[in-house]
Amino acid sequence: MTIPAQGWTKLSQAEKRTRTLEAADLLFAREGLDAPMPALAEALGIGVGSIYRQVGTKDELIGALVIERSRALSRRFDEAAARPDAWQALRDAVHETVDDCLRDALTQSAWDQAAIVSDEVRDARQQATDSLTAMLERAREAGEVTDEASADDLRLLFFALREFSSVGADHAHRFADVVLRGIRSR
């Protein structure tokens, strides 16, 4: 999919960055993380230099995608922690995240590599982990999860599904339900 460059110069910096990240998401989903920057430039209908001005290097581009995903996870988990039915909120947030893992072109290794090279990525990922922990603690306080349950149990689930997304949605959600049953106190 090529996005015509026509009008590119009329876009704000934020709009250019958003379009670049959206196009990178589509490109990586289609061709994998090895897709070259010139392919992204072609998809956007611009020169490679314009990409570097918007997001920097390919590693920085991947980092920006990880940051966006981390922030979305933080919002999801924070909203779930605020819902009245702590168990249903936890379950819904976990299954929504399972869906994200299945359709995300960014592998766990990309998430990890991005965190190694950027404080901003590390901070965003930590915020998502903190939000996940708060959501789990909310469910624990409501008597819905065991004392032994930890956010790491859910992080391992997401890690596994990001690496093995080929299992398919039915198997992935079944796996999530097994993990959820394992941490439930009832």
MOSUL-V209924 format. One record per pair of residues at least 12 apart in sequence whose C-alpha atoms are under 10 Angstrom apart, sorted by sequence separation. I is the first residue (numbers start at 1). GAP is how many residues later the second one is. D is the distance in whole Angstrom. If there is no record, write none. Layout:
i=I gap=GAP d=D
i=I gap=GAP d=D
This chain:
i=27 gap=12 d=8
i=28 gap=12 d=9
i=37 gap=12 d=10
i=77 gap=12 d=9
i=80 gap=12 d=8
i=81 gap=12 d=10
i=137 gap=12 d=9
i=160 gap=12 d=10
i=161 gap=12 d=10
i=24 gap=13 d=9
i=27 gap=13 d=7
i=38 gap=13 d=9
i=76 gap=13 d=10
i=77 gap=13 d=8
i=80 gap=13 d=7
i=112 gap=13 d=10
i=136 gap=13 d=8
i=137 gap=13 d=9
i=26 gap=14 d=9
i=37 gap=14 d=8
i=76 gap=14 d=10
i=79 gap=14 d=9
i=80 gap=14 d=10
i=111 gap=14 d=9
i=136 gap=14 d=7
i=137 gap=14 d=9
i=158 gap=14 d=10
i=161 gap=14 d=9
i=24 gap=15 d=9
i=25 gap=15 d=10
i=37 gap=15 d=9
i=77 gap=15 d=10
i=78 gap=15 d=10
i=136 gap=15 d=7
i=157 gap=15 d=9
i=161 gap=15 d=9
i=3 gap=16 d=9
i=24 gap=16 d=6
i=27 gap=16 d=8
i=76 gap=16 d=10
i=77 gap=16 d=6
i=135 gap=16 d=9
i=3 gap=17 d=10
i=23 gap=17 d=7
i=24 gap=17 d=9
i=26 gap=17 d=9
i=76 gap=17 d=7
i=77 gap=17 d=9
i=133 gap=17 d=7
i=134 gap=17 d=9
i=23 gap=18 d=9
i=76 gap=18 d=10
i=132 gap=18 d=10
i=133 gap=18 d=5
i=136 gap=18 d=9
i=157 gap=18 d=8
i=158 gap=18 d=9
i=21 gap=19 d=10
i=24 gap=19 d=9
i=132 gap=19 d=6
i=133 gap=19 d=9
i=157 gap=19 d=7
i=3 gap=20 d=8
i=20 gap=20 d=8
i=23 gap=20 d=7
i=24 gap=20 d=9
i=37 gap=20 d=9
i=73 gap=20 d=9
i=76 gap=20 d=9
i=77 gap=20 d=10
i=131 gap=20 d=10
i=132 gap=20 d=9
i=2 gap=21 d=9
i=20 gap=21 d=9
i=23 gap=21 d=7
i=37 gap=21 d=7
i=76 gap=21 d=9
i=130 gap=21 d=9
i=133 gap=21 d=10
i=1 gap=22 d=8
i=22 gap=22 d=10
i=36 gap=22 d=8
i=129 gap=22 d=8
i=132 gap=22 d=8
i=133 gap=22 d=10
i=154 gap=22 d=9
i=157 gap=22 d=8
i=20 gap=23 d=9
i=35 gap=23 d=10
i=73 gap=23 d=10
i=129 gap=23 d=9
i=132 gap=23 d=9
i=156 gap=23 d=10
i=157 gap=23 d=10
i=20 gap=24 d=7
i=34 gap=24 d=10
i=37 gap=24 d=10
i=73 gap=24 d=8
i=1 gap=25 d=9
i=19 gap=25 d=8
i=33 gap=25 d=9
i=72 gap=25 d=10
i=154 gap=25 d=8
i=1 gap=26 d=9
i=129 gap=26 d=8
i=153 gap=26 d=8
i=154 gap=26 d=8
i=73 gap=27 d=10
i=153 gap=27 d=9
i=16 gap=28 d=10
i=33 gap=29 d=9
i=153 gap=29 d=9
i=154 gap=29 d=9
i=20 gap=30 d=9
i=21 gap=30 d=10
i=153 gap=30 d=8
i=20 gap=31 d=7
i=69 gap=31 d=9
i=149 gap=31 d=10
i=17 gap=33 d=10
i=21 gap=33 d=9
i=149 gap=33 d=8
i=150 gap=33 d=8
i=16 gap=34 d=9
i=17 gap=34 d=8
i=20 gap=34 d=7
i=21 gap=34 d=8
i=24 gap=34 d=10
i=28 gap=34 d=10
i=149 gap=34 d=5
i=16 gap=35 d=9
i=19 gap=35 d=10
i=20 gap=35 d=8
i=69 gap=35 d=10
i=145 gap=35 d=9
i=148 gap=35 d=8
i=149 gap=35 d=8
i=5 gap=36 d=10
i=8 gap=36 d=9
i=17 gap=36 d=9
i=18 gap=36 d=9
i=25 gap=36 d=10
i=145 gap=36 d=9
i=146 gap=36 d=9
i=147 gap=36 d=9
i=148 gap=36 d=10
i=149 gap=36 d=9
i=2 gap=37 d=10
i=5 gap=37 d=9
i=8 gap=37 d=9
i=16 gap=37 d=10
i=17 gap=37 d=5
i=18 gap=37 d=10
i=24 gap=37 d=8
i=25 gap=37 d=9
i=69 gap=37 d=10
i=145 gap=37 d=9
i=146 gap=37 d=6
i=147 gap=37 d=10
i=148 gap=37 d=10
i=2 gap=38 d=9
i=3 gap=38 d=10
i=4 gap=38 d=9
i=5 gap=38 d=9
i=6 gap=38 d=10
i=8 gap=38 d=8
i=16 gap=38 d=7
i=17 gap=38 d=7
i=24 gap=38 d=9
i=94 gap=38 d=10
i=145 gap=38 d=5
i=146 gap=38 d=6
i=147 gap=38 d=8
i=1 gap=39 d=10
i=2 gap=39 d=9
i=3 gap=39 d=8
i=4 gap=39 d=8
i=5 gap=39 d=6
i=6 gap=39 d=8
i=15 gap=39 d=10
i=16 gap=39 d=9
i=93 gap=39 d=9
i=144 gap=39 d=8
i=145 gap=39 d=4
i=146 gap=39 d=5
i=2 gap=40 d=7
i=3 gap=40 d=6
i=4 gap=40 d=6
i=5 gap=40 d=5
i=6 gap=40 d=9
i=13 gap=40 d=9
i=14 gap=40 d=9
i=21 gap=40 d=7
i=25 gap=40 d=8
i=66 gap=40 d=8
i=144 gap=40 d=6
i=145 gap=40 d=5
i=146 gap=40 d=8
i=1 gap=41 d=9
i=2 gap=41 d=4
i=3 gap=41 d=5
i=4 gap=41 d=5
i=5 gap=41 d=6
i=13 gap=41 d=7
i=20 gap=41 d=9
i=21 gap=41 d=9
i=24 gap=41 d=9
i=65 gap=41 d=8
i=70 gap=41 d=10
i=143 gap=41 d=9
i=144 gap=41 d=5
i=145 gap=41 d=8
i=1 gap=42 d=6
i=2 gap=42 d=6
i=3 gap=42 d=6
i=4 gap=42 d=8
i=5 gap=42 d=9
i=8 gap=42 d=10
i=69 gap=42 d=10
i=90 gap=42 d=9
i=93 gap=42 d=9
i=143 gap=42 d=7
i=144 gap=42 d=7
i=1 gap=43 d=8
i=2 gap=43 d=6
i=3 gap=43 d=9
i=21 gap=43 d=8
i=22 gap=43 d=9
i=140 gap=43 d=10
i=143 gap=43 d=8
i=1 gap=44 d=10
i=2 gap=44 d=10
i=17 gap=44 d=10
i=21 gap=44 d=7
i=62 gap=44 d=8
i=66 gap=44 d=8
i=67 gap=44 d=9
i=140 gap=44 d=9
i=65 gap=45 d=10
i=66 gap=45 d=6
i=90 gap=45 d=7
i=139 gap=45 d=9
i=140 gap=45 d=9
i=65 gap=46 d=9
i=66 gap=46 d=9
i=89 gap=46 d=8
i=90 gap=46 d=7
i=139 gap=46 d=10
i=17 gap=47 d=10
i=21 gap=47 d=9
i=63 gap=47 d=8
i=67 gap=47 d=9
i=89 gap=47 d=10
i=136 gap=47 d=10
i=62 gap=48 d=7
i=63 gap=48 d=8
i=66 gap=48 d=7
i=67 gap=48 d=9
i=87 gap=48 d=10
i=90 gap=48 d=9
i=111 gap=48 d=10
i=62 gap=49 d=8
i=63 gap=49 d=10
i=65 gap=49 d=9
i=66 gap=49 d=9
i=86 gap=49 d=8
i=87 gap=49 d=9
i=89 gap=49 d=10
i=90 gap=49 d=7
i=63 gap=50 d=8
i=64 gap=50 d=9
i=74 gap=50 d=8
i=78 gap=50 d=9
i=81 gap=50 d=8
i=86 gap=50 d=9
i=89 gap=50 d=9
i=108 gap=50 d=9
i=109 gap=50 d=10
i=59 gap=51 d=9
i=62 gap=51 d=9
i=63 gap=51 d=5
i=70 gap=51 d=8
i=73 gap=51 d=10
i=74 gap=51 d=9
i=77 gap=51 d=8
i=80 gap=51 d=9
i=81 gap=51 d=9
i=86 gap=51 d=9
i=87 gap=51 d=9
i=88 gap=51 d=9
i=108 gap=51 d=6
i=111 gap=51 d=10
i=62 gap=52 d=7
i=63 gap=52 d=7
i=70 gap=52 d=10
i=72 gap=52 d=10
i=73 gap=52 d=9
i=74 gap=52 d=9
i=75 gap=52 d=10
i=76 gap=52 d=9
i=77 gap=52 d=9
i=78 gap=52 d=9
i=79 gap=52 d=9
i=80 gap=52 d=9
i=81 gap=52 d=10
i=82 gap=52 d=10
i=83 gap=52 d=10
i=86 gap=52 d=6
i=87 gap=52 d=6
i=107 gap=52 d=9
i=108 gap=52 d=8
i=61 gap=53 d=9
i=63 gap=53 d=10
i=67 gap=53 d=8
i=68 gap=53 d=9
i=70 gap=53 d=9
i=71 gap=53 d=6
i=74 gap=53 d=6
i=75 gap=53 d=8
i=77 gap=53 d=9
i=78 gap=53 d=6
i=81 gap=53 d=7
i=82 gap=53 d=8
i=85 gap=53 d=10
i=86 gap=53 d=5
i=87 gap=53 d=9
i=108 gap=53 d=9
i=109 gap=53 d=9
i=59 gap=54 d=9
i=60 gap=54 d=8
i=63 gap=54 d=9
i=64 gap=54 d=10
i=66 gap=54 d=10
i=67 gap=54 d=6
i=70 gap=54 d=6
i=71 gap=54 d=8
i=73 gap=54 d=9
i=74 gap=54 d=4
i=77 gap=54 d=5
i=78 gap=54 d=8
i=80 gap=54 d=10
i=81 gap=54 d=4
i=84 gap=54 d=10
i=85 gap=54 d=8
i=86 gap=54 d=8
i=90 gap=54 d=10
i=107 gap=54 d=10
i=108 gap=54 d=6
i=109 gap=54 d=8
i=59 gap=55 d=7
i=63 gap=55 d=7
i=66 gap=55 d=7
i=67 gap=55 d=9
i=69 gap=55 d=9
i=70 gap=55 d=5
i=71 gap=55 d=10
i=73 gap=55 d=6
i=74 gap=55 d=8
i=76 gap=55 d=8
i=77 gap=55 d=6
i=78 gap=55 d=10
i=80 gap=55 d=6
i=81 gap=55 d=8
i=83 gap=55 d=10
i=84 gap=55 d=10
i=86 gap=55 d=9
i=87 gap=55 d=8
i=90 gap=55 d=10
i=107 gap=55 d=6
i=108 gap=55 d=6
i=64 gap=56 d=9
i=65 gap=56 d=9
i=66 gap=56 d=10
i=67 gap=56 d=9
i=68 gap=56 d=8
i=69 gap=56 d=9
i=70 gap=56 d=8
i=71 gap=56 d=8
i=72 gap=56 d=8
i=73 gap=56 d=9
i=74 gap=56 d=8
i=75 gap=56 d=8
i=76 gap=56 d=9
i=77 gap=56 d=9
i=78 gap=56 d=8
i=79 gap=56 d=9
i=80 gap=56 d=10
i=81 gap=56 d=9
i=82 gap=56 d=8
i=86 gap=56 d=7
i=87 gap=56 d=9
i=88 gap=56 d=10
i=101 gap=56 d=10
i=102 gap=56 d=9
i=106 gap=56 d=8
i=107 gap=56 d=6
i=108 gap=56 d=10
i=60 gap=57 d=9
i=63 gap=57 d=8
i=64 gap=57 d=8
i=67 gap=57 d=6
i=68 gap=57 d=10
i=70 gap=57 d=8
i=71 gap=57 d=7
i=74 gap=57 d=5
i=75 gap=57 d=10
i=77 gap=57 d=8
i=78 gap=57 d=7
i=81 gap=57 d=6
i=85 gap=57 d=9
i=86 gap=57 d=9
i=87 gap=57 d=6
i=97 gap=57 d=10
i=101 gap=57 d=7
i=105 gap=57 d=9
i=106 gap=57 d=9
i=107 gap=57 d=9
i=59 gap=58 d=8
i=60 gap=58 d=8
i=63 gap=58 d=6
i=66 gap=58 d=8
i=67 gap=58 d=7
i=70 gap=58 d=6
i=73 gap=58 d=8
i=74 gap=58 d=7
i=77 gap=58 d=6
i=80 gap=58 d=9
i=81 gap=58 d=8
i=84 gap=58 d=10
i=86 gap=58 d=7
i=87 gap=58 d=8
i=100 gap=58 d=9
i=101 gap=58 d=8
i=104 gap=58 d=7
i=107 gap=58 d=9
i=59 gap=59 d=9
i=62 gap=59 d=10
i=63 gap=59 d=10
i=66 gap=59 d=8
i=69 gap=59 d=9
i=70 gap=59 d=9
i=73 gap=59 d=8
i=76 gap=59 d=10
i=77 gap=59 d=9
i=80 gap=59 d=10
i=85 gap=59 d=10
i=86 gap=59 d=10
i=98 gap=59 d=8
i=99 gap=59 d=10
i=101 gap=59 d=9
i=102 gap=59 d=7
i=103 gap=59 d=9
i=71 gap=60 d=10
i=94 gap=60 d=8
i=97 gap=60 d=10
i=98 gap=60 d=7
i=101 gap=60 d=6
i=102 gap=60 d=6
i=105 gap=60 d=10
i=60 gap=61 d=10
i=67 gap=61 d=10
i=74 gap=61 d=10
i=94 gap=61 d=10
i=97 gap=61 d=7
i=98 gap=61 d=10
i=100 gap=61 d=9
i=101 gap=61 d=5
i=102 gap=61 d=9
i=104 gap=61 d=9
i=99 gap=62 d=9
i=100 gap=62 d=9
i=101 gap=62 d=8
i=102 gap=62 d=8
i=103 gap=62 d=8
i=94 gap=63 d=9
i=98 gap=63 d=7
i=99 gap=63 d=10
i=101 gap=63 d=9
i=102 gap=63 d=5
i=103 gap=63 d=10
i=94 gap=64 d=9
i=97 gap=64 d=10
i=98 gap=64 d=8
i=101 gap=64 d=7
i=102 gap=64 d=8
i=100 gap=65 d=10
i=102 gap=65 d=9
i=99 gap=66 d=10
i=102 gap=66 d=7
i=103 gap=66 d=10
i=98 gap=67 d=9
i=102 gap=67 d=7
i=101 gap=68 d=10
i=99 gap=69 d=10
i=99 gap=70 d=7
i=102 gap=70 d=8
i=98 gap=71 d=8
i=101 gap=71 d=9
i=33 gap=72 d=7
i=32 gap=73 d=7
i=33 gap=73 d=7
i=99 gap=73 d=8
i=29 gap=74 d=8
i=31 gap=74 d=9
i=32 gap=74 d=8
i=33 gap=74 d=8
i=98 gap=74 d=7
i=99 gap=74 d=8
i=29 gap=75 d=7
i=30 gap=75 d=8
i=32 gap=75 d=9
i=98 gap=75 d=7
i=28 gap=76 d=9
i=29 gap=76 d=5
i=28 gap=77 d=6
i=29 gap=77 d=8
i=33 gap=77 d=8
i=95 gap=77 d=9
i=96 gap=77 d=10
i=98 gap=77 d=10
i=26 gap=78 d=10
i=27 gap=78 d=9
i=28 gap=78 d=8
i=95 gap=78 d=7
i=98 gap=78 d=7
i=25 gap=79 d=8
i=26 gap=79 d=9
i=94 gap=79 d=9
i=95 gap=79 d=10
i=97 gap=79 d=10
i=25 gap=80 d=7
i=25 gap=81 d=9
i=95 gap=81 d=7
i=94 gap=82 d=7
i=95 gap=82 d=9
i=94 gap=83 d=9
i=91 gap=85 d=9
i=91 gap=86 d=8
i=94 gap=86 d=9
i=91 gap=89 d=7
i=90 gap=90 d=9
i=87 gap=93 d=10
i=87 gap=97 d=9
